[in-house]
Amino acid sequence: MEMNGTYRTSDLYIAAWLLSNGLELKDIDRYNSRRCDFIFTDRQDRPGLVHSFMCGRARGNLADFIYHLKRAKRLLYSVEV
């Protein structure tokens, strides 16, 4: 979802992929106890990054992706971003 120069996703793996590609995480919207949205500063290349990830054509450093996946999980349980 795109809004005012930001991109929101509730998908943990897409969030980790975007983090590993250098997108800035602005906030996490915890709108209920079971779901939340990761809010990123949008960039021109973001649609292509999401598309390549969803189509199974993403290329990058796997160790970096795993690091950011763990980081995103930690952020879900923390109070601040």
C-alpha positions in Angstrom: 0.0 0.0 0.0 1.4 3.4 -1.0 0.5 6.6 0.9 2.2 10.1 0.9 5.7 8.9 0.1 5.5 5.9 2.3 5.0 2.2 1.7 3.2 -0.1 4.2 3.3 -3.9 4.4 2.2 -6.4 6.9 4.3 -9.1 5.3 7.4 -9.8 7.6 9.4 -11.3 4.7 8.8 -8.3 2.4 9.7 -6.0 5.2 13.0 -7.9 5.8 13.7 -7.8 2.0 13.1 -4.1 1.9 15.3 -3.5 4.9 18.1 -5.6 3.4 17.9 -3.4 0.3 18.3 -0.2 2.3 14.8 1.2 2.5 14.3 3.3 5.6 11.9 1.9 8.2 9.9 4.9 9.5 7.5 3.2 12.0 5.6 0.1 12.8 1.8 0.6 13.1 0.5 -1.9 15.7 -3.2 -1.5 14.9 -4.2 -4.6 16.8 -2.7 -7.3 18.8 -2.5 -9.8 15.9 -1.3 -7.6 13.0 0.9 -4.6 12.3 2.2 -2.7 9.3 5.9 -1.9 8.6 6.0 1.7 7.3 8.8 2.6 4.9 10.0 5.7 3.2 9.1 4.9 -0.4 11.7 4.9 -3.2 11.4 4.6 -7.0 12.9 1.1 -7.0 10.6 -0.3 -4.3 7.9 -1.6 -6.7 10.6 -3.6 -8.6 12.1 -4.9 -5.3 8.7 -6.2 -4.1 7.8 -7.6 -7.5 11.1 -9.5 -7.8 10.6 -10.9 -4.3 7.1 -12.0 -4.9 8.0 -13.7 -8.2 10.9 -15.6 -6.8 13.5 -13.6 -8.7 15.0 -11.7 -5.9 18.8 -11.5 -5.8 20.9 -10.4 -2.9 23.0 -11.4 0.1 21.2 -14.2 2.0 23.1 -13.5 5.2 22.0 -9.8 5.0 18.4 -10.9 4.4 18.4 -13.2 7.5 20.0 -10.5 9.6 17.1 -8.1 8.6 14.5 -10.8 9.1 15.7 -11.3 12.7 15.8 -7.5 13.2 12.2 -7.1 11.9 11.1 -9.8 14.3 12.8 -8.1 17.2 11.2 -4.8 16.2 7.7 -6.4 16.3 8.2 -7.2 20.0 9.9 -3.9 21.0 8.2 -0.7 22.0 10.2 1.6 19.8 11.4 1.5 16.2 
